[in-house]
Amino acid sequence: MADAEGARIWVVDDDRAVRFVLATALREAGFEVTAFESAADVLSTLDRGAARPRLLFTDVRMPGDDGLVLLDALKRRLPALPVVVMSAHTDIASTAGAFRGGAQEFLSKPFDLDDAVALAERALGGGDAAAADVPAPGGDDADGRPDDDTLIGDAPAMQQLFRAIGRLAQAPLSVLVTGETGTGKELVARALHRESPRARAPFVALNTAAIPSELLESELFGHEAGAFTGATKRHVGRFEQAHGGTLFLDEIGDMPLALQTRLLRVLAEGEFFRVGGRELIRVDVRVVAATHQDLEAKVRDGGFRADLLHRLDVVRLRLPPLRERRGDVSRLAERFLQRAAARFDAPSKRLSRQALAQLEAHHWPGNVRELENLCWRLAALAPGEVVDAGDLREAWGVAAAPAEGSDAAGATAAAGAGVDGVPWEAALRDWAAARLAAGAPGIHAEARDRLDRVLLEAALEQTGQHRGEAAARLGVGRNTLTRKLGARRSPR
């Protein structure tokens, strides 16, 4: 970083501790650092003719003018100045607002000081960034306020996703969103549209897997009257409806090969014919596609065109499954319960400590959508204002939940029977979380005893109570089986 050695950096944050540690780390790395408490201090220093910085770090939320207001003022005075926006509140509105305002990077708090120093070195790698002093063009005034469809999450993978959305929203690139069913892929597409220059134009969504293949071509490209039996009038397709805006194609992996060829031409040329039509239709549409499938594997198997994948996959965003972001479960559940309460015009319910532990331990095969549906059921069915573990069992659909400690309870807990087809490991995890939250001692021994009990009873039932055959089927010695049976029955 020869060119950056000794470079002048300004740090703006109303938190004295953040100013101190960041400024100290940058000074130790060889930079000349000046720290400011507010945006007003920065602007007044510039007005006094002070030597200009080559890089500026600013917090977002500060008394007086916030960091985004400061960013806007700096871009008018010093449009080439690289600015790094810092915030403990990393969401799509904040990141998109920062990048829309001209920020070079968004740094989530708390951050690693080594990462901040490395970021400064990268930002200063291109020479004297503040040489120009020409007013910058005005930006989009969209307020970026979140709505009910806003993605939320504090997990590192979600914070990384928010930064990517904030940056990509301004770029006219095709995006492929990947993730399991129920993770919220359409919310990513809506966020990309909402924070983009196309926000005032239509957002049009189409699930390609939900439309019969013989009708999908007409849905995408429209048709003329008389194009086929039943086509009594002209139909405008989704591409025309989305002109100037964004078209979201969900489950793109299910699109028939013949239609993939037509889609490829539209993406390449921006033009198409309606079904049965002769008029060439030209559109300006940003396409965001989504899939839960492995498209590379489909290409190898001949089920998806490689050239279409390359055209769609200019940028790929992955949505993590809920089991990889368990720390977000409580925030999501709270929001869903509040939304349901507003719909029912009733007080919002809250989760007990034991219920929350069970939710965080659950495997969530249906991801965020499964959690949302569960919260709606809880809002409608749970009798009290506090949702407890029993309410969860009812909402999950466990019929006649057995009493704690009974043989049936052990079978249900260990084998995971009856919880909406959830794998037994997930049900065991839920049981362990609830027992840990309740402060129960010796749960490892208890779980092993229940597991043995379930396996022994199942094997004996399958073999007509023949111990030798049951032991062989389980892969244990007959003496082991006899000993375990004796240990299980001895207290009785």
N, C-alpha and C positions, 0 to 999 in steps of 0.2 A: 504494500500500500504506500509506495513511495510518494505518489502524487497526493495522497490523502494525509500524509504525516503532518501533524500540527494544524490540520484543518479546523476551522471555526465551527463549532456546533452549539446551537441553542436548545435548551431543555425547558419546556413549559409545563408545569404541573402544580396544582394548588396543594398537593400533599408533599410536605417538606421531606419526609422520609424517602419518597420516590425520587424527588429531585436530587437528594444527596447521594443515594446509592448509584443512580444512573450516571450522574455527573462524575462521580468518583471513578466508576468503571471506565468511562470514556477517557478521562484524563490519564488514567493508568495505561490506557492503550495508545497514548500519544496525541490525543486531540486537545485543542483549546476549547474549553467549555464555559458557557455562561448560562446560569439558571435563572428562570423567571417564575413568578407566582401566578401571573394572570396574563390573559391576552392583551389587556390594556397596557401592561408594562412592556410587552414586546413592541406594540405599535408605537408607543411614545418613544421608545429607544430608537426605533427606525426613524421617527420624525426628527430626532435630534441629530441625525446624520452619523450615527455610529457605524462602524465597520460591519458590513453585512455578513450573515452566516452563510456557510455552504451547505448546511443541513440543519433541519429543525425537527425535534421531537415534541409533540404536543398531546396532552391529555384531551379527552372529549368533554367530560363533565367537570366544569369549573364554575365558581361564582362569577357573575358578570357574563361576558361573552364566552360561549363555549368554544371548544377546539375547532368545530366545523365552521363557526363564524370567523375565527382567526384564520383558518385555512383559506376561506373565500377572500378575506382581506389581503392575505399574503400573495395569493395567485394574481390579484389585480396589480400589486406593486412589484412582485418578484416572481413572474410566472415560471421561471426555470428553476426556482428553489425546490429541491426535493424535500418533502414533508412526510414524516412518519407519524401516523395517528395512533395513540395508545388509548386503550379503554379496558375496564374490567367488565364491560357490558358488551360482549361480542354477540351481536345478532345481525340479521340480514340488513335491516334498516340502517344500522350504524356503519357496517362495512360498505354497503352500497353508497351511502351518503358520503363517506370518506373518499372512495375511489371516484365517484361522480364529481366531487369537488377538486380532484386533482392530486390526491395523496399518492405517494409512491408505494407505501406499504402500510399495513395495519398490524399493530403489535398488541396481542391480547395480554392483559394483566391477569395474574402475576406472570412475569416473563423471566427467562433465564438471562442473566447479565451477559454471558458469553454470546448468546444469540443476538442480543441488542448491539453489542460491539461488532459482531460479524455483519449484521445488517447495515450498520453505519459504514463499514469498510466497503461493502458492495455498493451502497448508494453513492459513495464518493469516488468510485472507480472511474467515472467518466470525465474528470476534470472539473473546472470551475463552474459549478452548477448555477451560481447566482450572477453570472456575468450579464445576462440580459435584464433589462428593466423596462419592459413594455407591458401595458395592460393586457391581461388575459381575457379571452372571450368569456361571456357569461355562460353559466351551466344551467342544467335543468333544475327547476324549482320544486320538483316533487318532494313532498314532505316525508315520504318513507315511513309513515307511521304503520305499525303492525296491525293486522286485522285477525279475524278468527282463523284464517288459513296460514298464519305465520308459523314457520318451523321454529321450534325452541329446542334448546339443549346446551348443556355445559360440558359434555364429554369432549375430549380433545378432537375426536374425529368430526364431531358436529361443528366445533369452532373452526376447524380447517375447512369444512364445507362452506360455512358462512362466508369466510374470507374469499373462497373461490367464486361463490355466487356474486359477491359484491364486485369483484374484479371483472368477471365474465359478462355481467349484465350490460356493460357498456360496449362490449365487442360483438360485432355481427357474425358470430360463429355458430355453426351447428353444434349441439351438445347432445351427448348420449348419457342418460341417467340410468345407472344400474343399481340393483338392490332387490332383496327378497320381496315377495308380495306383502303388502301392508306396511311398508316402511315410509311411505309418503312421497313417492316419486313425482306425482302431479304437483305437490306443494313446491318442490324444487323448480319445476317448470313455471309455475305461477309466479314464484319469486323472481326468477330470471326475467320474466316479462314485466312484472310490476316495477322493477327497479331499472328498466332499460329505457332508452329513448322511444321505444314503441309502446310505452305504457298506455297512451291515450287511444291506441288502435285496439282491435279485438284480440282477445285470447280465445282460441278455439281448441277444444280437446276432442279426441276421438280414440276410443279403445278398439284397436283393430281386431282383437280377439272376440269382441262382443258383436261384431257385424258379420252375417253370413258372407262367405267369400263371393257369392254371385252378386251381392249388393254393395260390396266394399268399394268397387271401382266407381260406382255412381256416387257414393257418399263422399269420396275424396275429390273427384273431379267434376261431379255434376252430370246432368244429361239433358238432352233436348227432348221436346215433346215428340212422341212416336219412336223414340230410340229403341224401345222394347215394349213388350206387352205390359200394359198398366201404366206406361209413362204418358200420362195425359197432358202434362204441362212441363215447362222447363224447370229443372231443379238446379239450384246453385250449390256446388260442392263446398267442402270444408276449406279447400285452398283459396277459393274466391272469398269465402266468408272471412278468412284470416288476413286478407290483403292489407299490407302495412303493419301487421302485428305478428303474432306468434301462433304457430300450429303445433300442438302437442300430440304426438302419436304414441299412445301407450301400447305396451305389448307388441312392439314392432317385430319381434321374432316370429310372430304368428302370421305375418303377412304372406299371402301366396306369392310364389316366384314370379308369375306373370305380372302381378301388380308391382313387384319390386323393380322391374324393368322400367315401368312407367314412372314410378317415384324417382328413380335415379335421374331420368331426363328432366323432371321438374326441378330437382335440386341443382342440376348442372346448368340448365338453360333458363329456369324461371318461367317456363311456358308449357302449355298443354292444350288439348282439345277436350271438350266435354264428350261424354259418350254419345255417339250419334251426331256429333257436331262437326262443322267445318271451319268455325271461327277459332283462330288461334288466341288463346287467353294468356295474358301475361300477368304475373303476380309478383309482389315483393313480400315474401314471407320468411320469417325465421323459423326453422324447424327444430324442435326439441323432441327427441325420441327417448323412449324408456323401455326397459326389458328386465325380467328377472331371470332370463335364460343366458346361457353361455353362447354368445353369437359366434365366437371363433370356432367352437365345436360344431355349430350348425353350418358354418362355412365349409369346414372339413367334410361334413356329411352331405354336402350338396343342398342343404335346406335354406341357405341364405347366401346372397350374392356378396362376394368379397369386395367388389367395387362400391356397392351400396354401403357396406359397413364402413369403408374408409371415408365415404362422403358424410355419413352421419356422425362418425366417431372422431370429429376434429378435436373435441375436448370431451373427456369422460369424467363424470362425477359419480362417486359411489356413495350410496346411502347405507350406513351401517345398520345391521339388525338390532332390535331393541336389546337383545341379550348381551351385546357388546357395549351398551351404554346404560347399564342398570341404574347408574346414578341419576339419570334423567327421568326415571319412572315416577318419582314423587311429584315432580313439576308437571309432568304430562297428566298424571291422574288428577291433580288439583285443578288443572285447567279444564279437563273434561267434566269433572264433577261440577265446576262452576258454570260451565256452559249448559249442562243438563238442568241445573237448578234454575237458570234464567229461563230456559224453555218451559219448565214446569211451573214457573212463578212460585218457587219454594226456596227456603233457606238452603245454602250449599252444605253438603255433607263433608265431613273430614274423616281421614283414615286413622285408626288406632295404630299404635306402635307395632303391634303384632300383625295387623293387616298389611301395613306397609312393608314389613319384613318379608311376608309371604309374597307380595307383589314383586319386590326386588329380587327374590330368589327364583321366581317363576321363569321358565324357559322361553316363553312368548313365541311359539311357532307362528302365530299370526301377527306378530310385531305390533306396531303402534295401533293398527286398526283393531286388533284383538283387545288391547287395553282400552281403547275408546268405547268399544261395544260393551265391555265389562262395566265400565264406569256408568254408562247409561242404564244398565240393568240395576246397578247398585243404587243409583239415584231414584229409580222407580220402585225398587223392592225393599231396600234396607229400611227397617222401621224407625230407627233412631237417627239422631244427627251425627253420631260417630259410627263409622263402619268398622265392625270387628271381624275376627277370623271366621266366625260362624256365618256372618253375612256373605263373606267371600265364598264359602263352600256352597251356599245356596245359589249365589249368582253364577258360579261355575257349573252348576247343574249336578252336584253330587247328591243323589237321592238318598234320603234317610241316613245322613252322616252318622256312623256308629259312635258309641261312647268311647272316650279316650281310654286306652289300656285294654280294650276287648280284643279278642282274636280277629274279629272282622275289621276293627280299626287298624290292627297291625297289617293285615293283608292289604287294605286299601292304601295305607301309608307307604308300605314297602314296595308294593307292586304297581302303584299308580293307577289302579283301576277306576274307571268311570269319570275321569276329569277331561271330558271333551276330546278323548283320543290322545291326550298329552303323553309322551313317552314316560315310562316309569321313573327314569332318572330325574326328570323335571319334577314329578310329584314327590319323589323322595327329597329333593332339594327344598321344595316348599315346606315339607314336614319338618326338616332339620332347621330351617330358618325360624319357623314358628316356635319350635322347642327351645332354640337358642335365645330367641327374644323373650320367652317366658322364664328364662333362667334355669331350665331343667338340668340336673346333673347327669353325668354318665350317659349321654345320648348315643355315643358310639356303641357301647355294649347293648343298649336298648335296641338300636337299629339292627345290629347283627342278630340279636335274638329274634326279632320280628322277621327278618329276612329268612333265617333258618326255618322258622315256623311255617312261613308261607311255602317255601320250597318243599319241605317235608310233607306237608299236608297235600300239596298239589301232586307230588310224586306218588304218595300212597293212594290217593284217589284214582290216579291214572292206572295203577297196577293192581287195583282191587285189594289194597292193604298188604301186598306182598313185599315184605321188607327187603329181601335180597334183591328183587328186581328193581325196587324203588331206589336202593343204594346204587345199583349199577347204572340206572338211568341218570342219576344225579352226578355220577362220577366220583362217589365217595365209597369208602369201605363199609361193610355191613356193621362192623363194630362201632364205627363213627356214627352211623345212623342210629343205632341202638342207644349209644351214649347220649346223643342229643335228644332223642325221644325221652329217655329216662330223666335227663336234666330238665326237660320242659314239663314233665308230668310230676316230678317229685314233690313240688309244693302242694299238689292237689290232694 
